[in-house]
């Protein structure tokens, strides 16, 4: 029990001390991890597990969508919102049809977005700036 407590405290501390850019990356990492797990659960017909992972992906996509600031992000944030909505539709379809293909589409999108954000966060951090400043789509 105490070992889980320590792990949970570490995770909580890492999130609360992370920059906005790092939190954004953590959200994508979580969505990618859960998407991979949902694909595996779908392929092995573990429907309950699949449902749990899909709900976690949906929660993360909803959080990402809620952090968009259309006043600052303009067209980029609107396009991201469309992508997030598309991914929610894909994972819903995967859940209903018990089909891994829509999850695989979602995984590719998440990985592509993660790579783009990772590059941007790394570049801004290397220049000594605040990684949160690059996320014009993120609410302050």
Secondary structure, DSSP 8 states (H G I E B T S, - for coil): -HHHHHHHHHHHHHHHTS-HHHHHHHHHHHHHHHHHHHHHHHHTT-HHHHHHHHHHHHHHHHHHHHTB-HHHHHHHHHHHHHHHHHHHHHHHHHHHHT-SHHHHHHHHHHHHHHHHHHHHHHHHHHTTS-HHHH-TTB--
